[in-house]
Amino acid sequence: MAREYTIDDLRYLMARLRDPKTGCPWDLKQSFDSIAKHSLEEVYEVIDAIEQNDLTHLGEELGDLLFQIIFYTQMGSEQQVFDFDTVVSGLVTKLVRRHPHVFPDGTLESERDSSSRVDDTEEEARIKKVWETIKAEERAKKGERKTLDDIPLALPALNRAQKLQKRAATTGFDWQHSDQVVAVVRAELEELEVEIASGNRDAMEDELGDLLFSCVNLARHLSVDPEQALRKANRKFQRRFEAMESLAENSGSGLARLSTDEMEALWAEVKRAE
């Protein structure tokens, strides 16, 4: 029977890989900056496995993502700034603090009275308000006084736009209804059309950015994740385009040889077939 390894074994393996005398040359050369891009890739691979409903592969991808955490904590330990244990302790402390509805006395062992449960909708709203209040207090303690201070610049643009809007909404700066946001999207599109007619590329970029930002805002009001929606649209486009290519090849001509009208007819045929 194959040996079942533990998190301690993984931490030992990482320490061996970073051993100055007997470790792996590649691992020894790495820094926080150099492996950051690999961490981002691993996150996207986890998301892809989830969206493909490939749960077997998901387990493997989660292992790769966990390895990134172990890598960072090993380097933190070497520099004596943090280690795996302090990361775990800090995380548990923060989550206990942010969930007073689960840990009423602020300790991991404390439990609330199950008979005190109220309507789910009412409780969810209350919990959300408490969560945002606690996070605001945490930001203030870190010296982040402004509402949008701690939203990372490195986030994907759609994701960051969504977070900026959600955070701003906690101050009351928000539209009340989705139809108001639809009107904003229309207005932004009209402004973009004006700049397209003018041929001013800088203005076009500016207005297109406003239009995209408004679309993200609309997605938020519709409770739709814009990043996920766009990934679905990407996959749909790829599926339909590849189906068009197959139809063109089966008819004896490549897609590039077809006229615009012929391509549009193939596209319509593929959409009808779905």
C-alpha positions as CSV (number, residue, x, y, z in Angstrom):
1,M,0.0,0.0,0.0
2,A,1.3,3.4,-0.9
3,R,2.3,5.7,1.9
4,E,-0.2,8.4,3.0
5,Y,1.7,11.6,3.5
6,T,0.7,14.5,5.7
7,I,1.0,18.3,5.8
8,D,4.1,17.8,8.0
9,D,5.6,15.6,5.3
10,L,5.0,18.3,2.7
11,R,6.6,21.0,4.9
12,Y,9.6,18.7,5.4
13,L,9.8,18.1,1.6
14,M,9.8,21.9,1.0
15,A,12.5,22.4,3.6
16,R,14.6,19.8,1.8
17,L,14.1,21.4,-1.6
18,R,15.3,24.7,-0.1
19,D,18.3,23.2,1.8
20,P,21.3,25.3,0.8
21,K,23.6,22.3,0.5
22,T,21.5,19.5,-0.8
23,G,18.3,21.2,-2.2
24,C,17.0,21.7,-5.7
25,P,18.9,24.4,-7.7
26,W,15.7,25.7,-9.2
27,D,13.8,25.9,-5.9
28,L,16.8,27.6,-4.2
29,K,16.8,30.3,-6.9
30,Q,13.2,31.3,-6.3
31,S,11.9,34.3,-4.5
32,F,8.5,35.7,-3.6
33,D,8.5,37.7,-6.8
34,S,9.6,34.9,-9.0
35,I,6.9,32.4,-8.0
36,A,4.0,34.8,-7.8
37,K,3.2,34.2,-11.5
38,H,3.1,30.5,-10.9
39,S,0.7,31.0,-8.0
40,L,-1.7,32.9,-10.3
41,E,-1.5,30.1,-12.9
42,E,-2.3,27.5,-10.3
43,V,-5.4,29.5,-9.1
44,Y,-6.7,29.6,-12.7
45,E,-6.1,25.9,-13.1
46,V,-8.2,25.2,-10.0
47,I,-11.0,27.4,-11.3
48,D,-10.8,25.7,-14.7
49,A,-11.1,22.2,-13.1
50,I,-14.2,23.5,-11.1
51,E,-15.9,24.9,-14.2
52,Q,-15.2,21.7,-16.2
53,N,-16.6,19.7,-13.3
54,D,-13.4,17.7,-13.3
55,L,-13.4,16.8,-9.6
56,T,-10.6,14.2,-9.9
57,H,-8.4,16.7,-11.6
58,L,-9.5,19.4,-9.0
59,G,-7.9,17.4,-6.2
60,E,-4.5,17.4,-8.0
61,E,-4.8,21.2,-8.8
62,L,-5.6,22.0,-5.2
63,G,-2.4,20.1,-4.3
64,D,-0.4,22.3,-6.6
65,L,-2.0,25.4,-5.1
66,L,-1.2,24.2,-1.6
67,F,2.4,23.7,-2.6
68,Q,2.5,27.4,-3.5
69,I,1.5,28.3,0.1
70,I,4.1,25.9,1.5
71,F,6.7,27.5,-0.8
72,Y,5.9,31.0,0.5
73,T,5.8,30.0,4.1
74,Q,9.2,28.2,3.8
75,M,10.8,31.4,2.4
76,G,9.0,33.4,5.1
77,S,10.5,31.1,7.7
78,E,14.0,31.5,6.2
79,Q,13.7,35.2,6.4
80,Q,12.2,35.0,9.9
81,V,9.1,37.0,9.0
82,F,6.5,34.3,9.2
83,D,6.1,30.5,8.9
84,F,3.3,28.0,8.2
85,D,2.2,27.9,11.8
86,T,2.0,31.7,12.2
87,V,0.0,31.9,8.9
88,V,-2.5,29.2,10.1
89,S,-2.8,30.8,13.6
90,G,-3.4,34.3,12.1
91,L,-6.0,32.9,9.7
92,V,-7.9,31.1,12.4
93,T,-7.8,34.2,14.7
94,K,-9.1,36.4,11.9
95,L,-11.9,34.0,10.9
96,V,-13.1,33.6,14.5
97,R,-13.1,37.4,14.9
98,R,-15.1,37.8,11.6
99,H,-17.7,35.2,12.6
100,P,-19.2,36.3,15.9
101,H,-22.5,34.7,14.8
102,V,-20.7,31.3,15.0
103,F,-18.1,32.0,17.8
104,P,-20.1,34.4,20.1
105,D,-17.4,34.6,22.8
106,G,-14.6,35.2,20.3
107,T,-13.0,31.8,21.0
108,L,-12.8,28.8,18.7
109,E,-14.6,26.6,21.2
110,S,-17.6,28.9,21.8
111,E,-20.9,28.1,20.2
112,R,-24.1,30.0,19.9
113,D,-27.5,28.8,21.0
114,S,-29.0,27.0,18.0
115,S,-32.5,28.0,19.2
116,S,-31.6,31.7,18.6
117,R,-31.6,31.3,14.8
118,V,-33.7,33.8,13.0
119,D,-35.0,34.0,9.4
120,D,-32.2,33.2,7.0
121,T,-32.6,36.3,4.9
122,E,-32.7,38.5,7.9
123,E,-29.7,36.8,9.4
124,E,-27.7,36.9,6.2
125,A,-28.2,40.7,6.0
126,R,-27.1,41.1,9.6
127,I,-24.1,38.9,9.2
128,K,-23.0,40.8,6.0
129,K,-23.2,44.1,7.9
130,V,-21.2,42.8,10.8
131,W,-18.6,41.3,8.4
132,E,-18.1,44.7,6.7
133,T,-17.9,46.5,10.0
134,I,-15.2,44.1,11.3
135,K,-13.2,44.4,8.1
136,A,-13.4,48.2,8.2
137,E,-12.0,48.1,11.8
138,E,-9.2,45.8,10.6
139,R,-8.3,48.2,7.8
140,A,-8.3,51.1,10.2
141,K,-5.9,49.2,12.5
142,K,-3.6,48.7,9.6
143,G,-3.7,52.4,8.8
144,E,-5.9,51.9,5.8
145,R,-8.3,54.8,6.5
146,K,-9.9,55.1,3.0
147,T,-12.7,52.8,1.9
148,L,-10.9,51.4,-1.1
149,D,-7.4,51.3,0.4
150,D,-6.8,47.5,0.5
151,I,-8.1,46.4,-2.9
152,P,-5.1,44.9,-4.7
153,L,-4.0,46.6,-7.9
154,A,-2.8,43.3,-9.3
155,L,-6.3,41.8,-9.5
156,P,-7.8,41.1,-12.9
157,A,-9.5,44.3,-14.1
158,L,-13.0,42.8,-14.0
159,N,-12.5,41.4,-10.6
160,R,-11.1,44.6,-9.2
161,A,-13.9,46.7,-10.7
162,Q,-16.4,44.5,-9.0
163,K,-14.6,44.8,-5.6
164,L,-14.3,48.5,-5.9
165,Q,-18.0,48.8,-6.6
166,K,-19.0,46.5,-3.7
167,R,-16.8,48.3,-1.3
168,A,-18.1,51.7,-2.4
169,A,-21.6,50.4,-2.0
170,T,-21.0,49.8,1.7
171,T,-20.9,53.6,2.1
172,G,-24.3,54.0,0.4
173,F,-22.7,55.1,-2.9
174,D,-24.7,52.8,-5.2
175,W,-27.7,52.5,-7.5
176,Q,-30.8,51.2,-6.0
177,H,-32.2,49.2,-8.9
178,S,-30.7,47.3,-11.8
179,D,-32.7,49.2,-14.4
180,Q,-30.8,52.4,-13.3
181,V,-27.6,50.6,-14.1
182,V,-28.9,49.5,-17.5
183,A,-29.6,53.2,-18.3
184,V,-26.0,54.0,-17.3
185,V,-24.7,51.3,-19.6
186,R,-26.8,52.7,-22.5
187,A,-25.5,56.2,-21.8
188,E,-21.9,55.0,-21.7
189,L,-22.4,53.2,-25.0
190,E,-23.7,56.4,-26.6
191,E,-20.7,58.4,-25.3
192,L,-18.4,55.7,-26.8
193,E,-20.2,56.0,-30.2
194,V,-19.6,59.8,-30.1
195,E,-15.8,59.3,-29.6
196,I,-15.7,56.5,-32.3
197,A,-17.2,59.0,-34.7
198,S,-14.6,61.6,-33.7
199,G,-11.7,59.1,-34.2
200,N,-10.1,60.2,-30.9
201,R,-8.3,57.0,-29.8
202,D,-7.5,58.2,-26.2
203,A,-11.1,59.2,-25.7
204,M,-12.4,55.9,-27.2
205,E,-10.2,54.0,-24.7
206,D,-11.5,56.1,-21.8
207,E,-15.2,55.7,-22.8
208,L,-14.8,52.0,-23.5
209,G,-13.3,51.6,-20.0
210,D,-16.3,53.4,-18.6
211,L,-18.7,51.1,-20.5
212,L,-16.9,48.0,-19.3
213,F,-16.9,49.3,-15.7
214,S,-20.7,49.9,-16.0
215,C,-21.2,46.4,-17.4
216,V,-19.4,45.0,-14.3
217,N,-21.7,47.2,-12.1
218,L,-24.7,45.7,-13.9
219,A,-23.4,42.2,-13.4
220,R,-23.1,43.0,-9.6
221,H,-26.7,44.2,-9.4
222,L,-27.8,41.1,-11.2
223,S,-25.8,38.9,-8.8
224,V,-23.7,37.6,-11.8
225,D,-20.0,37.2,-11.5
226,P,-18.6,39.1,-14.5
227,E,-15.4,37.1,-14.7
228,Q,-17.3,33.8,-14.8
229,A,-19.8,35.2,-17.3
230,L,-17.0,36.2,-19.6
231,R,-15.2,32.9,-19.3
232,K,-18.5,31.2,-20.2
233,A,-18.9,33.5,-23.2
234,N,-15.3,32.7,-24.2
235,R,-15.9,29.0,-24.1
236,K,-19.2,29.4,-26.0
237,F,-17.5,31.4,-28.7
238,Q,-14.7,28.9,-29.0
239,R,-17.1,26.0,-29.3
240,R,-19.2,27.7,-32.0
241,F,-16.2,28.9,-33.9
242,E,-14.6,25.4,-33.9
243,A,-18.0,24.0,-35.1
244,M,-18.0,26.5,-38.0
245,E,-14.5,25.4,-38.9
246,S,-15.6,21.7,-39.0
247,L,-18.6,22.5,-41.2
248,A,-16.4,24.5,-43.6
249,E,-13.9,21.6,-43.8
250,N,-16.6,19.1,-44.3
251,S,-17.9,21.1,-47.2
252,G,-14.5,21.0,-48.9
253,S,-13.4,24.6,-48.2
254,G,-11.5,26.3,-45.4
255,L,-13.2,28.9,-43.3
256,A,-10.8,31.6,-44.5
257,R,-12.1,31.1,-48.1
258,L,-15.7,31.8,-47.3
259,S,-17.3,35.2,-47.8
260,T,-18.7,37.2,-44.8
261,D,-22.2,36.2,-45.7
262,E,-21.2,32.6,-45.9
263,M,-19.6,32.8,-42.5
264,E,-22.7,34.4,-41.0
265,A,-24.8,31.7,-42.4
266,L,-22.5,29.0,-40.9
267,W,-22.6,30.9,-37.5
268,A,-26.4,30.9,-37.6
269,E,-26.4,27.2,-38.4
270,V,-24.2,26.4,-35.5
271,K,-26.3,28.5,-33.1
272,R,-29.5,26.7,-34.3
273,A,-27.9,23.3,-33.7
274,E,-27.1,24.0,-30.1
